[in-house]
Amino acid sequence: MKKNLVAALFCMLLPLGAFADGLYGGMDVYYASLVRPVDVVALDTAGLNMADFAFGGEARSIIDPFWGSAIGLYTPGDVNLPHHIDILLDAGLGLSLSIAHAGVGIGPDFGLEFGNGATQFFRTGANLRLTGDVVIGPFLLGLNWVSEIAFTRASIADAFMNPYGKLGVSLLYSF
């Protein structure tokens, strides 16, 4: 039954690609710890190691003014922190102007935690994502902000008023 449902959804979404401004795929790198914009301005790089970053890939479809993306991230753990695998799905609205694209999206996220100090093996939640991209030929070079939220109006408003999330960059190629 699940296979039939996935196949049906795939067949329904596949024709949308014909109307897409772009179907993109590529890599993402995020600072794995949650930060505030003032923390980014301070930019203290002392003591950074691989466990402070999340690496992964992204697939994004842009059908102006709508966009949707799927991100898979791996955060390597260290002696004190567990390894994480996160899947973030987003859908939202965007604006494309010449060589720039900006968007805001919301969607579910899923996480898997394992290794040293893992407290919760599987978790679910939601995320709010802001993205800004520069179009360079067939590439999108982007700056992304992802905040963990609950699907409530108050939580979404708080994410805009008091931003606290992961900051990342993406490099996507148009297929």
N, C-alpha and C positions, 0 to 999 in steps of 0.2 A: 504494500500500500504506500509506504513512504517513497519507494523508488518511483512509483507512478506519479505521485504528487510532485516530486522534484522534476521529473521529466516534463510534466504538464506546465509547471511554472517556467521552466527553461524555454519551452516552445512558445509560451506567451510573451516572454521578455525578449527573445531573439529578434523578432521583427523591429523592435524599437531601435536596434542598432543601425538600421537603415536611415533613420531620421536623426541620428546623433551628430552633433557638431564634432564629437570626438570620443573615441574609445581609447583610453590611455592605460598603460601599465608601467610599473617601474618600482623604484626602491624608496624607502623611507628610513630616516634616522631620527629618533626622538630622544630628548633628555628624559630619562625614565622616572625621575623624581618629580613630584608636583611642585610647581613654582608659581609665584605671583609675578606680574609684570615688573614690579620694583626689584625683584630678585634678579631678573634678567639684566636690568640696567646696572646693577652692582657687579655682575659677572665675576664671581670668584671661582677661578679654575684650579685652585690649589687642592690637591688630593683627589682629583677625578680618576676613575678607573673604568674598565669595561662594564662593570655592573651598574654604572650610572647611566648607561645608554640602552635603548631598545632599537633593534634592527629588524627590518622586514620589507614586505612588498605591498603594493597597492594596485588595485584595479579601479578605474573611475570612468564613468560614462557621463558625458555632458550633452543634454538635450535642452538647449536654452529655452527657458530660464531655469530648468530643473537639472539637478545632477545627483548622482548616487555613487557611492564608493564602498569598497571592502578593503580593509587593512588587516594584515596579519603581522604581528610583532613578536619578536623573541627578546627577552631581557635575560642576559646571563647573570646568574647569581654569583655570590661569593661565599666566604665562610659564614657570614651572618645573614645573608639574604637568600631567599629561595629563587629558583628559576621561574620565569613567567612566560606563558604563551597567551597572547591576547588577540582576539578577533573583534574588530570594530566595524559595524555596518552603519552607514549614514545615508540619508536622503535629504535633500534640501533645495534651496533656491540660490541661484547664482546670477552674476551679472558679468557679461563679457564685453569689454571695451578695447578694441584694437589689440594691443599686445598684453592686456591684463585681464585676469579673471579673478573675481572675488565671490565667496559663497559662505553660507551658513547652513549647517545641517544638523540633524538629530537622528539618533538611532540606538539600537541595542548593542551591548558589548558582552563578550563572553571571555572568561579567563580561566586558565589552568595554572596552578601553582604546584611546584614539586621541588624536591631536594631539601637542602638545609633550611630549617626553620619554617617549613610550609605549615600554615595554620588552616588554610581553607583550600581544599583540592580543586573544586570547581565553583566558580562564581558567575553571576549574571548581573547586569546593571544596564545603565544607559549612558550615553555621552552626547555632549554638545560640541560641535566642531566648527571652527572658523578657519577658512583657508583663503589665501591670497596667492595667485600664481602669475608668473610672467611667462608669456608664450615666446619661445625662441625657436622658430622654425617648427619642427615636429615635436618639440619638447615643451613640457611645462615644468618650470622651476618654482617650487612653492614653499611658503612658510605656513605652518599649520599650528593651531592651538586646540587641544582637546581637553575638555573638562568633564569629569564624571558627575552625573546628575541623576535625579529621580524623574520619572515622567510626571511631574507636577508643575503647575504654573509657577508656584513659589520657588521651586528649585531651579527652574530655567531662568527666572528673573534674577535670582541670586547669582547664578553663574555669569550673567552679564554685568551685574553690579559689583561683584567681588570675585574677579576671575582668579581661579586657582586650578592649574592644570599642567598638562605636558606640552612642551614646545618642541616642534620638529620641523625638519626640512624634507622635501620630496623632490625627486627627479623622475618625471613620467614621460614616456614616449608614446606618440600617437600611432595606432595601428591602422 
